[in-house]
Amino acid sequence: MIGCTIKNPSLLEQDGKYFYNEDDFMSDFHRVVFGCVNNLYQMGAKKVTTVDIENYLESRSKAKQIYLASKGNEWIAETVENADLANFEYYYNRMKKMTLLREYESCGMDVRFLYNPDEIFNEKQKKKQEDYLDSLSLNEIADLIDNKILDIRAKCVDNATDEATAIGDSIFDLLDSLSKEPDMGKPMYGKYINTVTRGCRLKKVYLRSGATGQGKSRTMMADACYLACDYMYDKSSDSWIEIGEKNPVTFISTELELSELQSMALAFIADVNEEHILSNKYDFGEYERVQKAAQILKTSPIYIEELPDFNLRDIENTIKRNIRVNECQYVFLDYIHTSMKILEEISHRSGGVRLREDNILFLLGVKLKDLANQFGVFILSGTQLNADYTTSETPDQNLLRGAKSLGDKIDVGMILLEVTKDDQEAIQGIVETQGYIMPNVKMSIYKNRRGSYNRMYLWMNADKGTCRFNPIFATDYQYNPIPIADTQIKVRGEE
């Protein structure tokens, strides 16, 4: 592998395809030679020779001693001669596999079932394990080891069994549990939302779709802040109000950069139009509110992950890492769509068979539901809409771009839509009678497992500049009013 990088230093390009670290090399000598080649390339060298390496080491006495003691010039000549650039991919993957196994071993994992150095004198067994290791990808090796840990967890922690359970088992325990703590999750932002959805329930997947620019990311950021922050500004009382406990949240962005998400969060918490923040032109009192909001966000457990090109494994690993490292139980994925990386992954798994976009999106939906159940987390995501959204009288999963089958796996399905002139005429009587401001956004609730409100609209006053979408009233799809109360979720420990 080192010989190939000497022959072609561009293999060291930090473009995301290849990555290297010290743990890849077992000996100090290998670290010295590779470090020289890498540093020379990063400094602009297009070609690296033994002379270049030895000149580089002249001012580095300790590294030079290691190089000379190992007869570096002879070793380089031999390794360059033997290195075959056509096999670099194999060399690289082999090295990374060994690094992975050593890292697991350093944590106390027994990885001899995959690769046992003690079998070196048993040629038949050695050949068998070498072939097996070569047939596995890095991800497959990691999965085999991780699955052993998960199996132990299932047996000893999660109490997994292979036996069927009678429906009456523990049924009175369920009733007792619900009498003490109803089936509700942590609160979402907006009036009536928690009545409809029962809040952010663990092991559930919600999907809030919308056309481009309709507010999918903004409503998602509002919910993330409402879960993770303890205060927000309330314009009606001209004061900062307490909104609950801080819950660790993971926000996975597939398109927006960190700064774009930060300005949204500031706008929501401070109730200041994002345009004022971006242009640095504030109305009276707004600058102070934004500064206060920044301090609130500084201490809030919202963890941003940027995944512009992702596959199923990236999503899974990101969620698992944030559960482990940041103790996150609430995940926001902005938003579900295909990518080059996911197409490559699915093609590889299917043996080269090309799947349609709807099949791929359905697999992504299945993966999200599996992750929610397996790790006990809440997941909210979104999709774009197809062209039918402008004419549909029953906005449901048939409007989801690419895969209406996504609606099969979710627990709550919602669609954000603009209020049309026909809508305004249909609800004019409700607005005038109740003294409401004419809504500018409606949210269709087309699926609601374990919920009594379904096939309905929530009509909203949406201020996209502050990410605050506030429901006003509810109707069915035929514009008939639906009586609905606002549910206030109080989390134990808040009062």
C-alpha positions in Angstrom: 0.0 0.0 0.0 2.8 2.4 0.9 4.6 1.4 -2.3 1.6 2.4 -4.4 1.3 5.8 -2.7 5.0 6.4 -3.5 4.4 5.5 -7.1 1.2 7.6 -7.3 0.9 10.2 -4.4 -2.5 11.3 -5.7 -3.9 8.2 -3.9 -3.4 10.3 -0.7 -5.9 12.9 -1.9 -8.3 13.7 0.9 -11.4 13.3 -1.2 -13.3 11.0 1.2 -12.7 7.8 -0.8 -9.5 6.9 1.1 -8.6 7.9 4.6 -5.5 7.1 6.7 -4.5 7.3 10.3 -1.6 6.2 12.5 -3.4 3.1 13.7 -3.2 1.7 10.1 0.5 1.0 10.7 2.0 -1.5 13.2 5.6 -0.3 13.1 7.2 3.0 13.7 9.2 2.6 10.5 6.1 2.2 8.4 4.6 5.3 10.1 7.8 7.3 9.3 7.8 6.4 5.7 4.1 6.9 5.1 4.2 10.1 7.1 7.0 11.4 4.8 5.2 10.5 1.6 1.9 12.0 2.9 3.4 15.2 4.1 5.4 15.7 0.9 2.3 15.3 -1.2 0.3 17.7 1.0 3.1 20.2 0.6 2.7 20.0 -3.2 5.0 17.2 -4.3 3.6 15.5 -7.4 6.3 12.8 -7.4 8.1 11.3 -4.4 11.5 9.7 -4.5 13.9 8.2 -1.9 16.0 11.4 -2.1 12.9 13.5 -1.3 12.1 11.3 1.7 15.7 11.4 3.0 15.9 15.2 2.5 12.6 15.6 4.4 14.1 13.6 7.3 17.2 15.6 7.6 15.7 18.0 10.1 13.8 15.2 12.0 16.5 13.3 13.8 14.3 10.8 15.7 12.4 9.8 12.6 15.7 9.7 10.6 17.2 7.2 13.1 14.2 4.9 12.7 14.5 5.2 9.0 18.2 4.4 8.9 18.0 1.5 11.4 15.5 -0.2 9.1 17.6 0.4 6.0 14.8 2.6 4.6 16.3 3.2 1.2 16.6 -0.5 0.5 13.1 -1.2 1.8 11.6 1.6 -0.3 13.3 0.3 -3.5 11.9 -3.2 -2.9 8.4 -2.2 -1.9 8.1 0.2 -4.9 9.2 -2.6 -7.2 6.7 -5.1 -5.8 3.8 -2.7 -5.5 1.1 -3.1 -8.2 -1.1 0.0 -8.7 -3.8 -2.2 -10.1 -4.1 -3.9 -6.7 -4.2 -0.7 -4.6 -7.9 -1.2 -3.7 -7.1 -4.6 -2.4 -4.1 -3.4 -0.4 -6.0 -0.5 1.1 -9.1 -2.6 2.1 -6.9 -5.3 3.5 -5.0 -2.8 5.6 -8.3 -1.2 6.8 -9.7 -4.6 7.8 -6.7 -5.4 9.9 -6.9 -1.9 11.5 -10.6 -2.6 12.3 -9.9 -6.0 13.9 -7.0 -4.5 16.0 -9.3 -1.7 17.2 -12.0 -4.2 18.3 -9.4 -6.4 19.9 -8.0 -3.4 21.8 -11.5 -3.0 23.3 -11.5 -6.6 24.5 -13.4 -8.2 21.7 -12.4 -11.7 20.6 -12.1 -11.5 16.8 -10.5 -14.8 16.3 -13.7 -16.2 14.7 -12.8 -13.9 11.8 -9.0 -13.9 11.8 -6.8 -15.9 14.0 -3.0 -15.1 13.7 -2.3 -18.4 15.6 -3.5 -20.3 12.6 -0.4 -19.2 10.7 1.2 -22.7 10.7 -2.1 -24.4 9.6 -2.0 -23.7 5.9 -5.4 -25.1 5.1 -7.1 -23.1 7.9 -5.1 -20.0 7.2 -6.1 -20.1 3.5 -9.8 -20.6 4.5 -9.8 -17.6 6.9 -7.9 -15.4 4.4 -10.4 -16.1 1.7 -13.3 -15.5 4.1 -11.8 -12.1 5.2 -11.2 -11.1 1.6 -14.8 -11.8 0.7 -16.1 -9.4 3.4 -16.4 -5.6 3.2 -15.4 -3.4 6.1 -19.0 -2.8 6.9 -19.8 -6.5 6.8 -17.0 -7.2 9.2 -18.1 -4.5 11.6 -21.7 -5.8 11.4 -20.6 -9.4 12.2 -18.8 -8.2 15.3 -21.6 -5.7 16.3 -24.2 -8.3 15.9 -22.5 -10.5 18.5 -22.7 -7.6 20.9 -26.4 -7.0 20.0 -27.2 -10.7 20.5 -25.8 -10.6 24.0 -27.8 -7.4 24.7 -30.9 -9.1 23.4 -30.4 -12.1 25.7 -29.3 -10.3 28.8 -30.7 -6.8 28.7 -33.6 -6.7 26.3 -34.9 -10.1 27.4 -35.4 -11.3 23.8 -37.0 -14.7 23.4 -38.2 -16.8 20.5 -41.5 -17.7 22.2 -45.0 -16.3 21.4 -46.7 -14.3 24.0 -50.4 -14.7 25.0 -52.3 -11.5 24.5 -53.4 -11.5 28.1 -49.9 -11.7 29.5 -49.1 -8.5 31.5 -52.3 -6.9 30.4 -53.1 -5.5 33.8 -49.6 -4.2 34.1 -50.3 -2.3 30.9 -53.4 -0.8 32.3 -51.6 0.1 35.5 -48.8 1.7 33.5 -51.3 3.8 31.4 -53.1 4.9 34.5 -49.9 6.4 35.9 -48.4 7.6 32.6 -50.6 7.9 29.5 -49.3 6.9 26.1 -47.8 10.3 25.3 -44.4 11.4 24.1 -42.4 14.6 24.7 -44.3 17.7 23.4 -44.1 19.0 19.8 -44.4 22.7 18.9 -47.8 24.1 18.0 -51.3 24.2 19.3 -53.4 21.0 18.8 -50.3 19.1 17.4 -49.9 17.1 20.6 -53.6 16.3 20.6 -53.3 14.8 17.2 -50.0 13.0 17.4 -49.7 12.4 21.2 -46.3 14.1 21.1 -42.9 12.6 20.1 -43.4 9.0 21.0 -40.4 6.7 21.2 -40.3 3.8 18.7 -42.4 5.8 16.3 -41.7 7.3 12.9 -43.5 10.5 11.8 -43.4 11.8 8.2 -44.1 15.5 7.5 -43.9 16.1 3.8 -44.4 19.2 1.7 -43.6 20.9 -1.6 -40.3 22.7 -2.0 -40.2 25.8 0.2 -43.4 24.9 2.1 -41.5 24.6 5.5 -40.5 21.0 6.0 -37.0 22.0 7.4 -38.3 24.9 9.3 -41.0 23.0 11.2 -38.5 20.2 11.8 -36.1 22.7 13.4 -38.9 24.2 15.4 -39.7 20.8 16.9 -36.0 20.1 17.5 -35.5 23.3 19.4 -38.8 22.8 21.3 -37.5 19.4 22.5 -33.9 20.5 23.3 -34.2 24.0 24.6 -35.5 25.2 28.0 -36.7 28.7 27.0 -38.1 30.6 24.0 -39.4 34.1 23.5 -43.2 34.7 23.7 -44.2 37.9 21.9 -47.8 37.9 23.3 -46.4 38.3 26.9 -43.2 40.0 25.8 -41.2 37.6 28.0 -39.0 34.5 27.9 -41.1 31.5 28.8 -40.0 28.1 30.1 -40.8 25.3 27.6 -39.6 22.2 29.4 -36.6 20.0 30.0 -33.6 19.7 27.6 -33.8 16.5 25.6 -30.8 15.5 23.5 -31.7 15.7 19.8 -29.9 14.6 16.6 -30.7 16.7 13.5 -29.4 15.0 10.3 -29.2 17.4 7.4 -28.9 16.1 3.9 -28.9 19.5 2.1 -28.7 22.5 4.5 -25.4 23.6 6.0 -24.8 24.2 9.7 -25.0 28.0 9.4 -28.4 27.7 7.7 -29.7 25.5 10.5 -28.3 27.9 13.1 -30.1 30.9 11.7 -33.4 29.0 11.6 -32.9 28.0 15.3 -32.1 31.5 16.3 -35.2 32.9 14.5 -37.4 30.3 16.2 -36.1 30.7 19.8 -36.0 34.6 19.6 -39.2 35.0 17.5 -37.1 37.3 15.1 -37.5 37.1 11.4 -34.5 35.2 10.0 -34.1 37.9 7.3 -33.3 40.4 10.1 -30.6 38.1 11.5 -29.0 37.4 8.1 -29.0 41.1 7.1 -28.0 42.2 10.6 -30.8 44.8 10.6 -32.9 44.5 13.7 -36.0 46.1 15.0 -36.1 47.5 18.5 -35.2 44.8 21.1 -34.6 42.1 18.5 -30.8 42.1 18.7 -30.9 41.4 22.4 -33.4 38.6 21.9 -31.2 37.0 19.3 -28.2 37.2 21.7 -30.3 35.5 24.4 -31.4 32.9 21.9 -27.8 32.2 21.0 -26.9 31.6 24.6 -29.8 29.2 25.0 -28.8 27.3 21.9 -25.2 27.3 23.2 -26.2 25.2 26.1 -28.8 23.1 24.3 -28.1 19.4 23.3 -28.9 19.7 19.6 -26.3 17.8 17.6 -26.1 18.5 13.9 -25.0 15.8 11.4 -24.4 16.8 7.8 -24.8 14.0 5.3 -25.1 15.4 1.8 -24.4 12.0 0.2 -25.6 9.1 2.3 -26.7 5.5 2.2 -28.7 3.3 4.6 -25.6 2.4 6.6 -24.6 6.1 7.1 -28.1 6.9 8.5 -27.9 3.8 10.8 -24.4 4.5 12.0 -25.1 8.2 12.6 -28.2 7.4 14.7 -26.4 4.7 16.7 -23.4 6.9 17.3 -25.6 9.8 18.6 -27.5 7.4 20.9 -24.2 6.1 22.3 -22.2 9.3 22.5 -24.9 12.0 23.0 -27.7 9.9 24.5 -30.1 11.1 21.9 -33.6 9.6 21.7 -35.0 12.1 19.3 -33.9 12.1 15.6 -34.8 14.5 12.8 -33.8 13.4 9.3 -34.2 16.3 6.8 -35.3 14.7 4.5 -35.9 11.2 2.7 -34.6 11.1 -0.9 -32.2 9.0 -3.0 -28.5 9.7 -3.5 -25.7 8.3 -5.5 -24.3 6.6 -2.5 -27.6 4.9 -1.6 -28.0 3.8 -5.2 -24.6 2.2 -5.1 -25.3 0.5 -1.8 -28.6 -1.0 -2.9 -27.1 -2.1 -6.3 -24.3 -3.9 -4.4 -26.7 -5.6 -2.0 -29.0 -6.7 -4.8 -26.2 -8.2 -6.8 -26.3 -5.5 -9.5 -30.1 -5.6 -10.0 -31.3 -2.0 -10.5 -34.2 -1.1 -8.3 -36.8 1.6 -9.0 -36.7 4.8 -6.9 -39.9 3.8 -5.1 -38.3 0.5 -4.0 -35.3 2.3 -2.7 -37.3 4.9 -0.8 -39.4 2.1 0.7 -36.3 0.3 1.9 -35.2 3.6 3.6 -38.5 3.9 5.3 -38.3 0.3 6.5 -34.8 1.0 7.9 -36.0 4.0 9.8 -38.9 2.1 11.4 -36.5 -0.8 12.3 -34.1 1.6 13.9 -36.9 3.3 15.9 -38.0 0.0 17.2 -34.6 -1.5 17.8 -33.1 1.5 19.7 -36.3 3.0 21.2 -36.0 6.4 19.5 -38.4 8.8 17.9 -37.7 9.7 14.3 -39.3 12.6 12.3 -38.5 13.0 8.6 -40.0 14.4 5.4 -40.3 14.0 1.7 -41.0 16.1 -1.4 -44.4 15.9 -3.1 -45.3 14.9 -6.6 -47.1 17.2 -9.0 -50.6 15.9 -8.0 -50.5 17.9 -4.7 -51.9 21.0 -6.5 -55.2 19.3 -7.5 -55.7 16.5 -4.9 -58.8 16.8 -2.7 -57.5 14.1 -0.3 -53.8 14.8 0.4 -52.4 11.5 1.5 -49.5 9.1 0.8 -50.4 9.2 -2.9 -48.8 12.6 -3.0 -45.4 11.4 -1.7 -42.8 11.9 -4.5 -41.1 8.6 -5.5 -42.8 6.2 -3.1 -46.3 6.3 -1.8 -45.4 3.0 -0.1 -43.4 5.1 2.5 -46.8 5.7 4.1 -47.0 2.0 5.0 -44.3 2.1 7.6 -44.8 5.4 9.3 -46.9 6.0 12.5 -48.1 9.5 11.7 -48.3 11.0 8.2 -48.6 14.7 7.6 -48.4 17.0 4.5 -47.9 20.8 4.5 -49.8 22.6 1.8 -50.5 26.2 0.8 -54.0 27.6 1.3 -55.5 28.1 -2.1 -58.3 30.5 -3.1 -60.7 27.7 -3.2 -59.7 26.8 0.4 -60.2 30.4 1.5 -63.7 30.5 0.1 -64.6 27.2 1.7 -63.4 28.3 5.2 -64.4 31.9 5.0 -67.4 31.3 7.2 -65.4 29.6 9.9 -62.8 32.4 9.9 -65.4 35.2 10.1 -67.6 33.5 12.7 -64.7 32.7 15.0 -62.7 35.9 14.4 -59.6 34.0 13.1 -56.9 35.4 10.8 -57.2 33.7 7.4 -54.7 30.8 7.5 -51.9 30.6 5.0 -50.9 26.9 5.4 -52.9 23.7 6.0 -51.5 20.5 7.2 -53.2 17.3 6.1 -53.2 14.4 8.7 -53.6 11.3 6.5 -52.3 8.6 8.8 -52.4 8.4 12.6 -51.8 5.1 14.2 -53.2 4.9 17.7 -54.7 8.3 17.2 -58.4 9.3 16.9 -57.8 12.3 14.6 -57.2 11.3 11.0 -58.1 12.4 7.4 -58.3 16.0 8.4 -56.7 19.4 8.1 -55.0 21.6 10.7 -55.2 25.2 9.5 -52.3 27.3 10.4 -50.9 30.8 10.6 -47.4 30.1 9.4 -44.5 32.6 9.8 -41.8 31.0 7.9 -39.3 33.7 8.8 -39.5 32.6 12.5 -40.2 28.9 11.8 -43.4 29.2 13.9 -46.3 27.4 12.3 -49.3 27.9 14.7 -52.5 25.8 14.1 -55.8 27.7 14.5 -58.6 25.2 13.9 -59.3 21.8 12.4 -61.7 20.5 9.7 -62.2 17.3 7.8 -61.3 17.2 4.1 -64.8 18.5 3.2 -64.1 21.7 5.3 -66.5 20.7 8.1 -65.2 22.0 11.5 -63.8 19.4 13.9 -64.0 20.1 17.6 -60.5 19.7 19.1 -58.9 20.6 22.4 -55.3 21.6 22.9 -53.3 19.0 24.8 -50.6 20.4 27.1 -48.0 17.7 27.8 -46.3 18.1 31.2 -43.1 16.0 31.6 -42.5 14.6 35.0 -39.9 16.7 36.7 -40.9 20.0 35.1 -43.2 21.1 37.9 
